[in-house]
Structures are given as C-alpha cells and as structure tokens.
Amino acid sequence: MNIDYSSEVAAALKAGKPVVALESTIISHGFPYPKNVELAEEMEAVIRAQGAEPATIAIIAGRIKCGLSKDELLHLAKSSDVAKCSVRDLPVITATGKTGATTVASTAFVAAKAGIKVFATGGIGGVHKAEEGAGGFDVSADLLELSRTPVVVVAAGAKSILDLPATLEVLESYSVPVVGYKTKDFPAFHSRSSGLSLPASVDDMASLASIVDGHFKLGLTSGMLVCNPVPEEYAMSNEEVEVLVAAASAEAVKAGIKGAGLTPYILGALNRLSDGKTSEVNLSLALNNGRVAAQLAASLAV
C-alpha cells in the first residue's frame, strides 16, 4: 500500500516516537471554514504538547497522505468537492485521483497500515435508530473496522444521535474491547454518560497503557475503543440533547436524508438548533481526546 508520509511523521515512525492518527472528515464535513482549520491546528498542537506527533490522514488528488502540509490542510478545509471516504471508497477515490476526507473506519485502516497504534477522534459511528429514516438496521462501517483493525481509538463514545445500547451490543458481538478512561459509563458524545455501564474502566494512564499493551501482545486482530467523556465544564445534559436530537432527526426524515449523509445532516441541524452550542462541545471533546491519545501513545512508546 502506497502512503505519502510528511517528513515529520516519517521521522517519528522511523525513530519509534509516539504518533497519533487523526481523521480528516471532521475538517471537511464537521466544521465550516475557518473553524475547521483552527480545530485541526489546535488538535496538532495539543498532541505535540504531550510529546507525540500528529498524523492527519486524507486522500489528496488520489494519494493517501499520512501527515498533511499547510496547503493540503487548507485544501481540505476550503474545498466543496471533498468526498467523505470510508474504507469501501478508497479504491475509487485513489484510482480516479480525487480528494477524500477519511472517516473513523478509513483512518483506522490507513493508520494500521502505517504502523500507528493510537487514533484520536470525536466520536465513533454506530447503529442508527430505525425511526431516523435509515430504512432498517443501519450500522456504521466504523464498528466493523474496529473488529478487524488493530488500532486503539480514543473517542467520547458514540455520537449521541445513535442507538447507543445497540452500538455497544454490536461492539460486544465483534469482540471489540471497550474501556472507559476515568468513567464507568459509556459516554454519549455531547453528554458524559448514556446511563449504560462499560465492561471495563481505569482511572489512570499507566493502567490504560498496560491494558492496551496487553491487547497488542496477545496478537488480537481487533481494535480497541477507549471511552473518554467530554470535559465536565462543556458537557450537555441528556435531556437537553434528547430534545435537540429529536428535532434534528425529524428534520432529516422530512428531508429524506439517508445513508452516509445522515450523520453530517443531523450534526449540522444540532448546531443550528442549539445556536452553536453542540459544535463547541464537539470542539472541546475532540481536543480532550487528542490529549489523552497522545499521552497513551507516549506511554506505549516508553
């Protein structure tokens, strides 16, 4: 697999230094310009402050990139012609020379090929609620990729618009270890707790690193989900989020939005309905996940 590495990422990998993978969908589809550039730069700064090297992954003009230049980042942030690229889309986007922003699934896939063990994101995809107009049991490719790709994903749980009990059940069926970091509950993205208990939790980085190291030493082929809740000062209440999600989901059904476009549509509606509050929460949890992921990568590299 041909991957173009930035000089910084290539040097870090060669020297055995900690590296943290980052997705690019949050840049192209998560926030408007210039907020998306600010987030990307802040994420990289947070990771470097913990002694790790950030590696934002994307496809630029058909080339898989691991670590982006300033110009490449700006292209992703400003262009209206950036495809949302999951694993199934990689052959088409690369062969046709197009530009694509990687999802959780495709970022994890490329990170594993690059030898990167830790990946920070906002929240993973999961099982959609049938009433959202998904037309049945719609399951994100993120869950399948976690089951077969040995990368640790640090996230604030799954997005709160999803069927969270079903998402946890699918992760269990796929034998994906789910570990809470300083929480015993499955986070609900915008909220600190979904009310669902996690199968395992730790209260310090040394314990988390020990579990992750053991996962890799066992030779397990699956990934691992580390649940890191949104910082308390930014968290929304479950009741507040439920009202917003219900309104946003109703809009999506009325508009006939389905498939890959459903999550971006609802997240955009949530931002509008909350007067930008949900985006501020998204920003804070993404930075928090980057910080924890970098600490984890640094601990594993010792």
Rosetta silent file (secondary structure, phi, psi, omega in degrees, C-alpha in Angstrom):
SEQUENCE: MNIDYSSEVAAALKAGKPVVALESTIISHGFPYPKNVELAEEMEAVIRAQGAEPATIAIIAGRIKCGLSKDELLHLAKSSDVAKCSVRDLPVITATGKTGATTVASTAFVAAKAGIKVFATGGIGGVHKAEEGAGGFDVSADLLELSRTPVVVVAAGAKSILDLPATLEVLESYSVPVVGYKTKDFPAFHSRSSGLSLPASVDDMASLASIVDGHFKLGLTSGMLVCNPVPEEYAMSNEEVEVLVAAASAEAVKAGIKGAGLTPYILGALNRLSDGKTSEVNLSLALNNGRVAAQLAASLAV
SCORE:     score description
SCORE:     0.000 S_00000001
   1 L     0.000  124.936 -178.655    0.000    0.000    0.000 S_00000001
   2 L   -86.229  122.420  178.934    1.481    3.335   -1.082 S_00000001
   3 L  -128.652  131.839  174.366    1.311    6.047    1.569 S_00000001
   4 E   -92.106  117.465 -179.602    2.856    9.513    1.344 S_00000001
   5 E   -98.745  142.140  170.165    4.246   10.472    4.754 S_00000001
   6 L   -68.096  158.230 -178.356    5.032   14.007    5.866 S_00000001
   7 H   -61.959  -34.287 -179.565    8.689   14.399    6.830 S_00000001
   8 H   -68.673  -44.316 -179.595    7.702   14.834   10.496 S_00000001
   9 H   -68.416  -42.179  179.306    5.576   11.686   10.635 S_00000001
  10 H   -59.874  -43.329 -179.847    8.151    9.655    8.702 S_00000001
  11 H   -66.192  -40.005 -179.896   10.907   10.723   11.101 S_00000001
  12 H   -65.838  -43.423  179.216    8.795    9.947   14.171 S_00000001
  13 H   -64.951  -41.675 -179.922    7.856    6.484   12.930 S_00000001
  14 H   -63.768  -35.914 -178.349   11.452    5.680   11.982 S_00000001
  15 H   -86.435   -2.799 -179.233   12.688    6.752   15.422 S_00000001
  16 L    73.956   23.803  179.488    9.971    4.822   17.261 S_00000001
  17 L   -84.549  158.104 -177.834    8.486    8.003   18.687 S_00000001
  18 L   -66.206  136.671  178.610    4.784    8.247   19.616 S_00000001
  19 E  -131.987  139.990  177.949    2.425    9.105   16.758 S_00000001
  20 E  -120.919  123.563  177.071   -1.329    9.776   16.906 S_00000001
  21 E   -77.942  147.071  177.057   -3.537    9.372   13.834 S_00000001
  22 E  -132.135  142.389  176.437   -6.276   11.920   13.151 S_00000001
  23 L   -79.338  166.855  178.899   -9.237   11.715   10.790 S_00000001
  24 L  -116.833   -8.018  176.979   -9.953   14.391    8.201 S_00000001
  25 H   -61.775  -33.930  179.555  -13.753   14.215    7.886 S_00000001
  26 H   -63.052  -25.063  178.539  -14.006   16.476   10.919 S_00000001
  27 H   -80.022  -48.684 -173.396  -12.121   19.085    8.856 S_00000001
  28 H   -83.303  -31.149 -174.431  -14.067   18.824    5.597 S_00000001
  29 H  -122.458   -7.824 -174.603  -17.530   17.907    6.906 S_00000001
  30 H   -92.123  -36.728 -176.752  -17.517   18.649   10.637 S_00000001
  31 L  -137.697  150.864  175.645  -16.941   22.400   10.865 S_00000001
  32 L   -76.681  159.954  174.475  -17.142   25.359    8.458 S_00000001
  33 L   -74.085  138.324    6.619  -14.070   27.287    7.341 S_00000001
  34 L   -96.603    7.540 -178.244  -12.093   28.777    9.127 S_00000001
  35 H   -60.826  -34.068 -178.210  -13.247   26.966   12.305 S_00000001
  36 H   -66.988  -36.866  177.987  -12.158   23.638   10.810 S_00000001
  37 H   -68.136  -41.315  178.912   -8.596   24.877   10.254 S_00000001
  38 H   -60.407  -43.358  178.966   -8.431   26.246   13.793 S_00000001
  39 H   -62.698  -47.238 -178.663   -9.575   22.877   15.172 S_00000001
  40 H   -59.100  -43.353 -179.623   -7.049   20.943   13.077 S_00000001
  41 H   -69.110  -37.867  177.586   -4.207   23.191   14.203 S_00000001
  42 H   -66.502  -40.337  178.236   -5.308   23.048   17.838 S_00000001
  43 H   -59.860  -45.433 -179.459   -5.529   19.240   17.700 S_00000001
  44 H   -65.067  -39.123  179.703   -1.999   19.017   16.349 S_00000001
  45 H   -66.189  -41.003  179.033   -0.709   21.470   18.970 S_00000001
  46 H   -61.957  -42.876 -178.995   -2.364   19.552   21.826 S_00000001
  47 H   -67.504  -43.223  179.202   -0.811   16.284   20.632 S_00000001
  48 H   -65.393  -32.530  179.675    2.652   17.774   20.213 S_00000001
  49 H   -64.173  -22.664  178.485    2.424   19.303   23.697 S_00000001
  50 L   -95.287    6.951  176.149    2.197   15.748   25.066 S_00000001
  51 L    88.696   14.934  179.709    5.322   14.635   23.196 S_00000001
  52 L  -116.359  164.051  178.984    3.640   12.878   20.273 S_00000001
  53 E  -105.298  125.162  177.942    3.498   13.600   16.536 S_00000001
  54 E   -77.466  143.646  178.674    0.064   14.133   14.928 S_00000001
  55 E  -133.020   88.802  177.207   -0.640   12.341   11.642 S_00000001
  56 E   -74.448  130.968 -173.995   -3.762   13.641    9.935 S_00000001
  57 E  -108.585  136.175  179.395   -4.852   11.160    7.263 S_00000001
  58 E  -161.905  171.551  172.422   -6.581   12.056    3.988 S_00000001
  59 E  -113.450  118.197 -179.828   -6.550   11.371    0.247 S_00000001
  60 E  -114.644  116.439 -178.781   -5.260   14.313   -1.769 S_00000001
  61 L    48.980   44.309  175.830   -5.570   14.063   -5.567 S_00000001
  62 L    84.260   -3.589 -179.233   -5.668   10.284   -5.325 S_00000001
  63 E  -103.919  130.847  176.687   -2.663    9.972   -2.982 S_00000001
  64 E   -76.534  122.435 -176.506   -3.062    8.597    0.544 S_00000001
  65 E  -110.867  136.994  176.029   -1.473   11.090    2.919 S_00000001
  66 E  -124.529   93.754 -170.258   -0.282   10.445    6.454 S_00000001
  67 L   101.166  120.027 -174.093    0.508   13.885    7.830 S_00000001
  68 L  -109.528  145.804  172.120   -0.668   16.974    5.928 S_00000001
  69 L   -78.661  169.129  178.231    1.110   20.107    4.806 S_00000001
  70 H   -59.547  -42.973 -179.425   -0.448   23.508    5.465 S_00000001
  71 H   -64.818  -39.910  179.070   -1.579   23.753    1.830 S_00000001
  72 H   -66.569  -40.060  177.854   -3.162   20.277    1.923 S_00000001
  73 H   -62.574  -44.582  179.454   -4.989   21.114    5.134 S_00000001
  74 H   -64.787  -36.204  176.998   -6.330   24.343    3.652 S_00000001
  75 H   -61.215  -45.610  177.642   -7.465   22.480    0.531 S_00000001
  76 H   -62.645  -40.368 -174.490   -9.494   20.069    2.659 S_00000001
  77 H   -72.850  -33.475 -173.265  -10.904   22.892    4.737 S_00000001
  78 H   -97.533  -29.776 -172.994  -11.922   25.198    1.880 S_00000001
  79 L   -71.982  141.118  176.234  -12.919   22.877   -0.962 S_00000001
  80 L   -94.331    0.642 -176.023  -16.558   21.980   -1.510 S_00000001
  81 L  -116.120   48.968  177.966  -15.569   18.947   -3.583 S_00000001
  82 L  -110.102  120.935 -178.749  -14.123   16.665   -0.905 S_00000001
  83 E   -76.686  144.568  170.552  -15.644   13.185   -0.720 S_00000001
  84 E   -81.641  115.260 -165.886  -16.464   11.552    2.595 S_00000001
  85 E  -114.898  108.370  171.737  -14.293    8.478    2.270 S_00000001
  86 L   -92.239 -175.619 -176.387  -14.834    5.231    4.165 S_00000001
  87 H   -61.137  -40.915 -178.180  -12.834    2.053    3.509 S_00000001
  88 H   -63.246  -23.008 -176.798  -15.088    0.954    0.642 S_00000001
  89 H   -87.974  -12.884 -174.922  -14.426    4.285   -1.109 S_00000001
  90 H   -56.975  -45.798 -178.839  -10.613    4.127   -1.038 S_00000001
  91 H   -61.367  -39.778 -177.761  -10.175    2.257   -4.372 S_00000001
  92 H   -70.127  -47.261 -176.931  -12.449    4.670   -6.248 S_00000001
  93 H   -64.814  -40.737 -179.335  -11.033    7.874   -4.739 S_00000001
  94 H   -73.050  -41.260 -176.798   -7.407    6.840   -5.264 S_00000001
  95 H   -69.002  -30.650 -177.780   -7.900    5.420   -8.760 S_00000001
  96 L   -94.785    1.765  176.734   -9.775    8.487  -10.007 S_00000001
  97 L    70.507   24.777 -178.191   -7.350   10.969   -8.489 S_00000001
  98 L   -89.291  173.738  177.766   -9.977   12.617   -6.318 S_00000001
  99 L  -107.511  132.462 -178.478   -9.667   14.161   -2.866 S_00000001
 100 E  -138.105  143.218  175.274  -11.332   12.454    0.088 S_00000001
 101 E   -96.897  131.692 -174.072  -11.593   13.036    3.813 S_00000001
 102 E   -82.441  140.771  174.641  -11.221    9.875    5.867 S_00000001
 103 L   -84.853 -175.978  175.076  -13.831    8.635    8.333 S_00000001
 104 H   -58.365  -45.597 -176.823  -13.094    6.731   11.538 S_00000001
 105 H   -62.172  -51.104 -176.581  -13.084    3.452    9.578 S_00000001
 106 H   -72.678  -30.899  175.315  -10.724    4.509    6.789 S_00000001
 107 H   -64.269  -44.563  178.513   -8.453    6.455    9.151 S_00000001
 108 H   -61.889  -41.444 -179.951   -8.060    3.365   11.322 S_00000001
 109 H   -60.542  -49.529 -179.158   -7.378    1.238    8.238 S_00000001
 110 H   -67.645  -40.563  179.713   -4.634    3.546    6.943 S_00000001
 111 H   -57.967  -43.668  179.785   -3.174    4.084   10.424 S_00000001
 112 H   -62.609  -42.200  178.321   -2.772    0.333   10.897 S_00000001
 113 H   -63.740  -30.398 -178.825   -1.018    0.021    7.522 S_00000001
 114 H   -84.300   -7.814 -178.900    1.290    2.872    8.554 S_00000001
 115 L    84.603   20.927  177.916    2.165    1.212   11.860 S_00000001
 116 L   -97.321  127.195 -173.323    0.317    3.778   14.007 S_00000001
 117 L   -96.194  -18.673 -174.113   -1.387    2.227   17.024 S_00000001
 118 E  -123.141  136.790 -174.751   -3.329    5.156   18.501 S_00000001
 119 E  -137.567  129.508  178.530   -6.017    7.259   16.839 S_00000001
 120 E  -109.266  133.832  176.601   -7.966   10.196   18.306 S_00000001
 121 L  -142.088 -178.644  177.469  -11.404   11.223   17.062 S_00000001
 122 L   -80.096  -67.915  176.674  -14.528   12.932   18.375 S_00000001
 123 L  -147.342  150.266  179.536  -16.995   10.061   18.463 S_00000001
 124 E   -81.983  162.912  169.718  -17.364    6.832   16.517 S_00000001
 125 L   -77.973  175.642 -177.999  -20.281    5.894   14.298 S_00000001
 126 L  -166.488 -144.856 -178.923  -22.622    3.134   15.369 S_00000001
 127 E   -91.772  123.768  178.612  -26.124    1.749   14.939 S_00000001
 128 L   -78.623  151.598  174.721  -28.667    4.271   13.685 S_00000001
 129 L   -74.555  135.063 -176.556  -32.153    4.447   15.109 S_00000001
 130 H   -60.371  -32.632 -176.564  -34.679    2.997   12.673 S_00000001
 131 H   -72.226   -7.570  177.315  -37.020    5.963   13.132 S_00000001
 132 H   -77.304    2.415  179.658  -34.392    8.294   11.646 S_00000001
 133 L    87.033   18.743 -178.272  -35.402    7.039    8.231 S_00000001
 134 L   -73.488  -10.948  177.482  -32.419    4.749    7.884 S_00000001
 135 L    77.134   26.665  179.353  -34.660    2.142    6.344 S_00000001
 136 L   127.342 -150.086 -173.185  -33.808   -0.566    8.844 S_00000001
 137 L   -83.984   87.782 -177.568  -30.725   -1.700   10.701 S_00000001
 138 L   -93.616  112.924 -176.842  -28.114    0.811    9.531 S_00000001
 139 E  -114.995  129.033  179.884  -24.719    0.036   11.069 S_00000001
 140 L   -64.374  143.984  175.420  -21.674    2.253   10.587 S_00000001
 141 H   -64.955  -16.442  177.625  -18.606    0.750    8.938 S_00000001
 142 H   -56.580  -40.242 -175.854  -16.655    2.130   11.924 S_00000001
 143 H   -68.791  -43.296  178.540  -17.795   -0.823   14.041 S_00000001
 144 H   -63.825  -41.924 -178.777  -16.767   -3.462   11.510 S_00000001
 145 H   -65.544  -36.333  175.943  -13.368   -1.804   11.016 S_00000001
 146 H   -61.881  -28.624 -177.528  -12.811   -1.752   14.783 S_00000001
 147 H   -76.665  -17.103 -172.979  -13.390   -5.512   14.777 S_00000001
 148 H  -131.156    6.791 -177.871  -10.611   -6.240   12.279 S_00000001
 149 L  -126.612  115.696 -174.553   -8.066   -3.423   12.551 S_00000001
 150 L   -76.954   72.574  176.545   -5.597   -3.361   15.490 S_00000001
 151 L  -131.966  140.389  177.526   -5.743    0.357   16.312 S_00000001
 152 E   -91.010  121.692 -179.202   -6.812    1.943   19.596 S_00000001
 153 E  -103.829  120.824  176.612   -9.467    4.613   19.046 S_00000001
 154 E   -97.700  119.212 -174.973   -9.860    7.279   21.728 S_00000001
 155 E  -148.321  161.794  176.001  -13.343    8.815   21.480 S_00000001
 156 L   -86.943   52.853 -177.707  -16.115   10.356   23.555 S_00000001
 157 E    74.030 -147.470  176.793  -18.161    7.208   22.991 S_00000001
 158 E  -107.558  157.724 -177.302  -20.511    7.117   20.008 S_00000001
 159 L   -58.481  138.973 -171.573  -22.427   10.075   18.626 S_00000001
 160 L   -68.453   -9.532  178.142  -25.494   10.832   20.733 S_00000001
 161 L   -79.271   -6.671 -172.295  -27.824   10.663   17.720 S_00000001
 162 L   -94.032  171.237  172.032  -27.317    6.878   17.570 S_00000001
 163 L   -83.037   95.571 -172.238  -28.886    3.849   19.208 S_00000001
 164 H   -70.219  -40.703  175.379  -26.254    3.538   21.927 S_00000001
 165 H   -59.091  -42.401  179.222  -27.414    0.248   23.539 S_00000001
 166 H   -67.058  -35.975  178.777  -27.399   -1.417   20.109 S_00000001
 167 H   -62.809  -44.598  177.210  -23.989    0.097   19.331 S_00000001
 168 H   -63.841  -37.827  179.500  -22.495   -1.417   22.480 S_00000001
 169 H   -63.859  -41.232  179.373  -24.107   -4.761   21.670 S_00000001
 170 H   -66.557  -40.758  176.854  -22.556   -4.803   18.198 S_00000001
 171 H   -59.954  -39.576  177.391  -19.129   -3.950   19.628 S_00000001
 172 H   -65.231  -43.675  179.733  -19.512   -6.886   22.023 S_00000001
 173 H   -62.263  -32.300 -179.745  -20.561   -9.202   19.182 S_00000001
 174 L   -87.540    5.046  178.002  -17.492   -8.103   17.220 S_00000001
 175 L    60.384   37.447  177.397  -15.199   -8.805   20.218 S_00000001
 176 L   -93.934  116.709  176.773  -14.007   -5.203   20.419 S_00000001
 177 L   -63.112  133.817  177.817  -12.690   -4.330   23.910 S_00000001
 178 E  -122.087  118.612 -174.697  -14.342   -1.154   25.230 S_00000001
 179 E  -124.940  130.277  176.212  -12.579    0.554   28.141 S_00000001
 180 E   -85.263  136.062  175.001  -13.629    3.685   29.991 S_00000001
 181 E  -104.643  109.695 -176.776  -10.941    6.199   30.908 S_00000001
 182 L    60.490   32.421  174.395  -11.926    7.831   34.197 S_00000001
 183 L  -156.323  145.820  175.324  -15.517    6.741   33.632 S_00000001
 184 L  -103.091   -4.416 -177.501  -17.568    3.614   34.266 S_00000001
 185 E  -110.866  150.016  175.317  -20.325    4.705   31.867 S_00000001
 186 L   -71.263  116.445 -179.550  -20.479    4.721   28.086 S_00000001
 187 L   -65.887  154.002  179.929  -20.209    8.413   27.123 S_00000001
 188 E  -115.541   43.197  175.132  -22.872    9.858   24.833 S_00000001
 189 L    64.697  -87.698 -179.804  -20.692   12.319   22.904 S_00000001
 190 L   -70.241  -21.929 -179.563  -22.328   15.611   23.936 S_00000001
 191 E  -114.077  153.962 -176.889  -23.130   14.133   27.379 S_00000001
 192 L   -75.091  -24.065 -177.918  -20.782   12.466   29.828 S_00000001
 193 L  -143.559  138.873  174.332  -22.959    9.393   30.346 S_00000001
 194 L   -91.518   -7.763 -173.785  -25.513    7.433   28.376 S_00000001
 195 L    86.988    0.871  179.604  -26.561    5.548   31.505 S_00000001
 196 L   -99.992  133.039 -179.152  -25.010    2.379   30.056 S_00000001
 197 E   -79.737  143.733  176.862  -22.293    0.607   32.046 S_00000001
 198 L   -90.389  151.712  179.969  -18.969   -0.213   30.442 S_00000001
 199 L   -70.844  -20.700 -178.779  -17.412   -3.688   30.727 S_00000001
 200 E  -155.303  151.969  177.311  -14.106   -2.219   31.986 S_00000001
 201 E  -154.137  155.257  177.104  -12.688    1.085   33.207 S_00000001
 202 E  -136.044  158.548 -177.235   -9.436    2.549   34.533 S_00000001
 203 L  -111.854   -1.338 -179.252   -8.622    5.716   36.454 S_00000001
 204 L  -146.591  159.996 -174.772   -5.047    6.403   35.364 S_00000001
 205 H   -68.123  -35.340 -179.896   -2.906    6.368   32.225 S_00000001
 206 H   -60.458  -41.942  179.431   -0.495    3.691   33.461 S_00000001
 207 H   -67.375  -40.350  179.105   -3.381    1.222   33.849 S_00000001
 208 H   -64.421  -45.794 -179.899   -4.801    2.101   30.446 S_00000001
 209 H   -61.458  -35.804  179.153   -1.422    1.704   28.752 S_00000001
 210 H   -64.471  -41.722  178.889   -0.978   -1.683   30.425 S_00000001
 211 H   -66.579  -44.989 -179.512   -4.298   -2.928   29.031 S_00000001
 212 H   -63.815  -43.368  178.316   -3.557   -1.600   25.546 S_00000001
 213 H   -60.654  -41.780  178.099   -0.057   -3.094   25.582 S_00000001
 214 H   -63.802  -36.323  178.092   -1.540   -6.435   26.648 S_00000001
 215 H   -59.411  -47.321 -179.173   -4.057   -6.247   23.811 S_00000001
 216 H   -70.430  -38.413 -179.394   -1.299   -5.947   21.224 S_00000001
 217 H   -67.353  -26.253  176.351    0.929   -8.564   22.874 S_00000001
 218 L   -73.247  -12.509  179.991   -1.917  -11.078   22.754 S_00000001
 219 L    75.416   21.864  179.259   -1.906  -10.681   18.994 S_00000001
 220 L   -66.765  141.101 -176.107   -5.584   -9.794   18.863 S_00000001
 221 L   -90.814   -7.314 -179.901   -6.632   -8.613   15.419 S_00000001
 222 L   -84.920  167.713  170.321   -9.349   -6.265   16.618 S_00000001
 223 L   -87.813 -169.083  176.844   -9.023   -2.661   17.619 S_00000001
 224 E  -141.376  142.322  176.598   -9.968   -1.208   20.976 S_00000001
 225 E  -106.372  119.229  174.632  -12.299    1.644   21.909 S_00000001
 226 E  -101.479  118.784 -176.741  -11.160    3.907   24.753 S_00000001
 227 E   -93.742  115.962 -176.872  -14.081    5.985   26.014 S_00000001
 228 L  -122.869  102.287 -172.194  -13.043    9.431   27.212 S_00000001
 229 L   -66.546  155.643  176.779  -16.043   11.613   28.153 S_00000001
 230 L   -56.208  140.552  177.948  -16.390   15.267   27.239 S_00000001
 231 L   -53.317  140.365 -172.565  -14.899   17.554   29.933 S_00000001
 232 L   -55.875  -37.027 -176.151  -17.499   18.271   32.603 S_00000001
 233 L   -69.357  -15.439  179.777  -17.463   22.031   32.091 S_00000001
 234 L  -107.796  -10.826 -172.778  -18.569   21.610   28.459 S_00000001
 235 L   -66.131  145.844  174.480  -20.969   18.668   28.824 S_00000001
 236 L  -100.259  158.433  177.701  -24.655   18.962   27.988 S_00000001
 237 L   -77.829  154.179  178.779  -27.422   17.220   29.912 S_00000001
 238 H   -61.115  -38.321 -178.238  -29.015   14.117   28.423 S_00000001
 239 H   -64.369  -42.858  179.031  -32.419   15.801   28.482 S_00000001
 240 H   -62.438  -43.334 -178.800  -31.161   18.807   26.541 S_00000001
 241 H   -67.748  -40.220 -178.762  -29.516   16.604   23.920 S_00000001
 242 H   -60.227  -41.059  179.169  -32.568   14.346   23.554 S_00000001
 243 H   -64.112  -44.758 -179.719  -34.820   17.298   22.693 S_00000001
 244 H   -65.447  -43.238 -178.918  -32.350   18.585   20.110 S_00000001
 245 H   -64.063  -40.315  178.928  -31.748   15.149   18.566 S_00000001
 246 H   -60.778  -43.587 -179.773  -35.493   14.520   18.250 S_00000001
 247 H   -67.918  -43.083 -179.902  -35.963   17.803   16.400 S_00000001
 248 H   -66.385  -39.787  179.452  -32.918   17.259   14.164 S_00000001
 249 H   -65.687  -38.894  178.179  -33.928   13.669   13.363 S_00000001
 250 H   -63.268  -38.611  176.913  -37.440   14.777   12.421 S_00000001
 251 H   -63.102  -41.561 -178.870  -35.928   17.307   10.019 S_00000001
 252 H   -63.873  -41.860  178.927  -33.745   14.590    8.452 S_00000001
 253 H   -63.172  -45.249 -179.765  -36.739   12.298    7.909 S_00000001
 254 H   -62.545  -35.563 -179.920  -38.747   15.117    6.353 S_00000001
 255 H   -82.143   -7.784  179.027  -35.841   15.975    4.059 S_00000001
 256 L    73.646   26.956 -178.876  -35.423   12.323    3.051 S_00000001
 257 L   -79.797  130.633 -179.699  -31.797   12.163    4.187 S_00000001
 258 L  -142.154  171.856  172.346  -30.409    8.615    4.409 S_00000001
 259 H    63.807 -141.794 -173.479  -27.164    6.630    4.396 S_00000001
 260 H   -63.320  -23.022 -178.797  -23.775    8.331    4.659 S_00000001
 261 H   -82.774   -7.913 -173.902  -25.336   11.792    4.571 S_00000001
 262 H   -66.792  -50.804 -177.368  -27.492   11.234    7.644 S_00000001
 263 H   -62.567  -49.101  177.826  -24.941   11.865   10.401 S_00000001
 264 H   -58.510  -38.195 -179.751  -23.472   15.074    8.885 S_00000001
 265 H   -63.108  -47.878 -177.138  -27.000   16.406    8.269 S_00000001
 266 H   -67.546  -39.546  178.627  -28.165   15.779   11.829 S_00000001
 267 H   -63.600  -37.955  176.355  -24.973   17.171   13.368 S_00000001
 268 H   -65.628  -40.493  177.742  -25.398   20.307   11.284 S_00000001
 269 H   -65.383  -38.675  177.917  -29.015   20.610   12.382 S_00000001
 270 H   -61.231  -42.049  179.362  -27.990   20.170   16.015 S_00000001
 271 H   -61.424  -43.623 -179.729  -25.505   23.016   15.687 S_00000001
 272 H   -67.001  -45.538 -177.200  -28.175   25.301   14.223 S_00000001
 273 H   -67.647  -26.975 -179.250  -30.875   24.328   16.722 S_00000001
 274 L   -97.687    8.596 -177.523  -28.513   24.805   19.683 S_00000001
 275 L    56.866   39.684  175.358  -27.151   28.153   18.416 S_00000001
 276 L    88.263   -2.969 -176.303  -23.695   26.645   18.020 S_00000001
 277 H   -64.878  -42.243 -177.092  -23.502   25.000   21.434 S_00000001
 278 H   -64.811  -32.363  177.702  -23.132   21.436   20.136 S_00000001
 279 H   -68.618  -36.602  176.808  -20.191   22.474   17.946 S_00000001
 280 H   -65.035  -38.330  176.081  -18.431   23.977   20.960 S_00000001
 281 H   -64.393  -44.568  179.554  -18.958   20.690   22.800 S_00000001
 282 H   -58.752  -42.800  178.994  -17.627   18.798   19.774 S_00000001
 283 H   -62.125  -47.533 -176.780  -14.535   21.006   19.716 S_00000001
 284 H   -65.723  -40.093 -178.678  -13.781   20.540   23.416 S_00000001
 285 H   -72.653  -32.951  177.732  -14.183   16.759   23.380 S_00000001
 286 H   -64.008  -45.092  178.830  -12.046   16.395   20.247 S_00000001
 287 H   -64.617  -38.650  178.346   -9.185   18.320   21.881 S_00000001
 288 H   -64.876  -40.173  178.015   -9.586   16.301   25.067 S_00000001
 289 H   -66.965  -37.790  177.082   -9.424   13.054   23.104 S_00000001
 290 H   -61.921  -41.151 -179.929   -6.311   14.252   21.295 S_00000001
 291 H   -63.034  -48.219 -178.683   -4.631   14.989   24.616 S_00000001
 292 H   -66.485  -40.918  178.646   -5.450   11.557   26.092 S_00000001
 293 H   -61.627  -40.669  178.693   -4.474    9.748   22.879 S_00000001
 294 H   -66.510  -39.210  176.718   -1.099   11.490   22.842 S_00000001
 295 H   -63.290  -40.115  178.328   -0.489   10.582   26.475 S_00000001
 296 H   -65.730  -46.317 -179.998   -1.382    6.973   25.669 S_00000001
 297 H   -60.993  -39.837  178.913    0.888    6.871   22.608 S_00000001
 298 H   -66.218  -38.589  178.397    3.737    8.339   24.662 S_00000001
 299 H   -65.849  -39.045 -179.773    3.210    5.736   27.410 S_00000001
 300 H   -70.919  -25.723 -176.322    3.254    2.887   24.876 S_00000001
 301 H   -82.444   -9.841 -178.042    6.460    4.179   23.287 S_00000001
 302 L   -70.191    0.000    0.000    8.441    4.033   26.553 S_00000001
